[in-house]
């Protein structure tokens, strides 16, 4: 399931307390997707704590030679890919 739709479904469930995506009309689903997209765009810039956690995972636990800036850049590329895929109708 595409990231934007997964996030929109989570928003719907948070609002209603149940998973009733199939019973929500198309306009409301689109509004939820746009809200989810806005939230995901807002998350594009990772916090220093997030970058450090990514650095520790990749370097300490996985043995890759990376820095916190690499984790930062990777996060932004992944968010951009999710947003771009949604815009292209691929996700």
C-alpha positions in Angstrom: 0.0 0.0 0.0 1.4 3.4 -0.9 2.7 5.5 2.0 0.3 8.4 1.5 -2.7 6.1 1.5 -1.4 4.2 4.5 -1.0 7.5 6.4 -4.5 8.7 5.3 -6.0 5.5 6.5 -4.3 5.9 9.8 -5.7 9.5 10.1 -9.2 8.1 9.3 -8.8 5.4 11.9 -7.6 8.0 14.5 -10.6 10.1 13.8 -13.2 7.4 13.9 -11.6 4.7 16.0 -12.3 2.0 13.4 -10.9 0.9 10.0 -13.7 1.9 7.7 -11.7 3.3 4.7 -14.0 1.5 2.2 -17.1 3.3 3.6 -15.6 6.8 3.4 -16.7 8.7 0.3 -14.1 9.6 -2.3 -14.0 13.3 -1.5 -13.3 12.6 2.2 -10.6 10.0 1.2 -8.9 12.6 -1.0 -9.0 15.2 1.9 -7.4 12.7 4.2 -4.7 11.9 1.6 -4.0 15.6 1.2 -3.7 16.0 5.0 -1.4 13.0 5.1 0.7 14.4 2.3 1.1 17.7 4.2 2.2 15.9 7.4 4.7 13.8 5.5 6.1 16.9 3.8 6.4 18.5 7.2 8.5 15.5 8.3 11.0 16.0 5.5 13.6 17.6 7.6 14.8 15.1 10.2 15.8 16.2 13.7 19.3 15.9 14.9 18.2 13.0 17.1 16.8 11.2 14.1 20.0 11.7 12.1 22.1 10.4 15.0 19.9 7.3 15.3 20.2 6.7 11.6 24.0 7.1 11.8 24.2 4.7 14.8 22.1 2.1 13.0 24.1 2.2 9.8 27.6 2.6 11.2 27.5 0.9 14.6 25.0 -1.9 13.9 25.5 -2.4 10.2 29.1 -1.6 9.7 28.7 1.1 7.0 30.9 4.1 7.1 28.4 7.0 7.2 27.8 10.2 9.1 24.8 11.9 10.5 24.6 14.0 7.4 24.3 10.9 5.3 21.3 9.7 7.4 19.8 13.2 7.0 20.2 13.1 3.2 18.9 9.6 2.9 15.8 10.5 5.0 15.1 13.5 2.7 15.5 11.4 -0.4 13.1 8.8 0.9 10.5 11.4 1.8 10.9 13.1 -1.6 10.4 9.7 -3.3 7.2 9.1 -1.4 5.9 12.6 -2.3 7.0 12.3 -5.9 5.5 8.8 -6.3 2.2 10.2 -5.0 2.3 13.2 -7.4 3.0 10.8 -10.3 0.2 8.6 -9.3 2.5 5.7 -8.6 1.9 5.5 -4.9 
